[in-house]
Structure formats: C-alpha cells, structure tokens
Amino acid sequence: MTQCFGEWIRRDATPVSFPVWYSGNMNIGILGAGGIASTMAGTIARMHGIENYAIASRDFSKAEAFRKANGMVKAYGSYEELVADPKVDLVYITTPHSQHAANALLALKYKKPVLCEKAFTANQKEARKVLSAFEKEKVFITEAIWTRYMPSRTIIRNLILSGIIGEPYLLEANLCYGNKNHARLTDPLCAGGALLDMGIYPLTFAVMAFAAYPDALQSFATMTETGVDETTALFASFGAKRAILYTSMDGVSDRNGFIYGTKGYLQVQNINNPEKITIFGGNRKPVKIIRIPHGISGYEWELRSCKKALEEKALECPEMPHSDTLTMMGLFDAIRKQIGVVYPFEKHK
Ligand SMILES: NC(=O)c1ccc[n+]([C@@H]2O[C@H](COP(=O)([O-])OP(=O)(O)OC[C@H]3O[C@@H](n4cnc5c(N)ncnc54)[C@H](OP(=O)(O)O)[C@@H]3O)[C@@H](O)[C@H]2O)c1
C-alpha cells in the first residue's frame, strides 16, 4: 500500500489507505446471529462510515443479546422485520447455505441491497434465480467470499505476472478445520459439507492465481454418516496448468497454497486470510518474503467494496461479479455430482 488517502480503521487497528469516496455512513443489518455475524459485527465496530445498525434472529432474545453485545441500534425477532427497516442500507446474510436464496429474495421484496455469505446458495439453479431477480429489479447483491476482496489477491497475481517464479504450471492448496461438531456443517438440510464451507477457498485460490476457471475436474470424497462430504480432494485442469486442492472437516491442515513455476515457486501462508508470501528460487531457497498488511479482520475489504458499489449505484462488485458467482456454483454442482452429494431439497426436482 503506497497511497494514503486517510484513516478508515478506528482505534488500534493498523491504518490502511482508502480512496476519497469513502465517506458517509452505511447502516448494516445482519441477518442471523451466529458465528460469522459476531466476527463481522466486531469488524464493523472498528470501521468508519459503516455502522452496526441492526441484527435479526429467529429468536428475539438472541437478537437482543447480540444487539447489546455489539452496541447496535435495533434487534428484530424475525428476518422480515430487519429487511423492512428503511434505515438498513445493506443486508448481510449469515445463515446456512440452504437459506441464502430465500433470505436474499426476502430482502429483494423490500429492494434491499445484499451482501450474502458464501457459498452464495446451495446450487447454481438457486444462484441463477437470485441473481436474475436482483438484476431485473436493479438491486445490488454480492457474495461475501472475503479472499476475492483482499489486497493479497492482487499481490499474489502481480507476483505471478512479474515472472519471479517463471511460468506457473502447478498449484496446490488446502483448507481443513476439525469442525464437524458444528451441526450446520454436517446437516444436509443446511447444504452442509466441507466443499461448500471450506473447499470454496482452495478452489477460489486457484481461480484467482491462474485468473481462469478449470476446464476439467476430478473429485474424490469421504462422506459423513449424514451424507455430505467430510473430506474432498480434487484435481483440476486449467488449460496446460494443473491444481491439486483439498478440504476437510475431519482435522486441521497447514492452510498453505503453493504455486510452482518454471523458475521457482511461492508459498502463501493461510489461503483463508493470507499472512505471508515466501518466494523460493530454483534451488528451493527463499529469495523474498512479503508480509501481507494486516487490517482489521480481513472482512473489512468486502464491506468497503459494497459501500463503493452502492455509492456508484453499481449492481455488483468488480471483485466478485455475478458471472463469477454463477461459475463457482456450477463448479460445486459438478464436484458434488462426482462425489455424490445431493441435498434433500434437490431430490425429485
Ligand atoms: N467468510 C467467512 O470467512 C465465513 C466464516 C464462517 C462462516 N461463513 C459462512 O457464513 C454462513 C453462516 O456460518 P456460521 O458459521 O456463522 O453459522 P452459524 O454459527 O451456525 O450461524 C448461522 C445462523 O443462521 C441462522 N439460521 C437460519 N436458519 C437456520 C437453520 N435452518 N439452521 C441453523 N441456523 C439457521 C441462525 O441464526 P438465528 O438463530 O439467529 O436466526 C444461526 O445462528 C455460512 O454461509 C458460512 O459458509 C463464512
């Protein structure tokens, strides 16, 4: 970050630059009072121009406790009350994947712009329905796949384009957390499974590094007793390049991403929120280390992009256009077909 337009992070966070459009307040209404909702509220609390305005839960007492904990203005005991509130500028959907389409369409009923957690929906059919409805009504919506919005994306891509590792030919990335005790992840009715929850990140890492989508995939999985994928490994072809990607809810992994080139290779530490990039030469010795500037939590970038898009009256974010969301959902459908994950609400349709 070389330009400095002003400080937009409050309190003790490391200041990073933001352009001059970053002014005025955007009231966030958070739909669902779970884990990521709490992380995001903590992030918003440290930003300027973006406000923790309202929270909705299916249980009012849960919403009220969340409101108090995060210093919010409003608590609602139903999702519809939140999307109907005229003071909400952006609805942030944080429910399980299976609920995203219905929640987004509820927000559209009140013409509310939406930031929707990943995976955008349970499948491509739902994504197409949601995106075309928002486009028809000219209402903004984007997918909260945070790594697409982070500065590390450009840093990694520019390193590849600089030729420092030569021509990339192979990539390896993983993301595994031992989180199968989290009911949402193993519940087919929530569109659970490692792929949609965590596998999205290694695949996104490969897509961003190669700036392309795979032309062929081969996937293998082990399944939970409930019938969703527990561990998924996949091989992907990107023209002449290849990728090996894996994800699991069974245990932890190092979260590394490696991009191998004809002259050397680079390692991204934590593809889920990149911390450090190490470049290795042909002799496998490190030649350069780049530490990624730390902002608040990493979730600030997608909010910042939403604010800019709303101020420019755009219908999507350039970091994650609707066409990319649709393509990603199509890839997940294809992988799920290979590994045999069908959600109950998709059967007999
Ligand atoms: N970007 C990231 O880094 C990141 C990290 C974690 C999760 N996520 C995504 O965020 C979403 C939520 O994940 P989470 O870990 O926050 O989940 P969570 O802790 O289980 O919370 C989900 C919330 O959704 C609401 N909900 C609505 N219908 C539900 C149903 N049928 N079953 C269970 N909960 C229901 C509940 O809120 P109320 O009871 O308050 O209504 C619940 O607290 C997922 O799409 C996930 O992939 C993203």
The ligand as an ORCA input file, in Angstrom:
! r2SCAN-3c Opt
* xyz 0 1
  N     -16.480    -15.652      5.155
  C     -16.059    -16.438      6.127
  O     -14.885    -16.448      6.500
  C     -17.047    -17.304      6.830
  C     -16.749    -17.871      8.066
  C     -17.720    -18.641      8.694
  C     -18.932    -18.851      8.059
  N     -19.179    -18.304      6.844
  C     -20.473    -18.508      6.160
  O     -21.454    -17.809      6.919
  C     -22.658    -18.555      6.955
  C     -23.004    -18.835      8.414
  O     -21.937    -19.514      9.021
  P     -21.753    -19.507     10.637
  O     -20.542    -20.304     10.882
  O     -21.874    -18.141     11.156
  O     -23.026    -20.368     11.039
  P     -23.751    -20.459     12.467
  O     -22.840    -20.028     13.547
  O     -24.343    -21.825     12.505
  O     -24.895    -19.372     12.342
  C     -25.851    -19.433     11.329
  C     -27.085    -18.685     11.792
  O     -28.072    -18.834     10.767
  C     -29.347    -18.765     11.353
  N     -30.194    -19.809     10.775
  C     -31.254    -19.605      9.961
  N     -31.802    -20.751      9.577
  C     -31.084    -21.737     10.164
  C     -31.186    -23.139     10.160
  N     -32.124    -23.771      9.442
  N     -30.285    -23.844     10.863
  C     -29.330    -23.228     11.562
  N     -29.191    -21.876     11.605
  C     -30.076    -21.130     10.919
  C     -29.167    -18.881     12.861
  O     -29.369    -17.569     13.340
  P     -30.642    -17.167     14.230
  O     -30.918    -18.342     15.119
  O     -30.119    -16.005     14.951
  O     -31.773    -16.855     13.320
  C     -27.725    -19.244     13.049
  O     -27.165    -18.692     14.199
  C     -22.412    -19.780      6.080
  O     -22.841    -19.479      4.790
  C     -20.900    -19.955      6.111
  O     -20.375    -20.613      4.978
  C     -18.264    -17.528      6.245
*
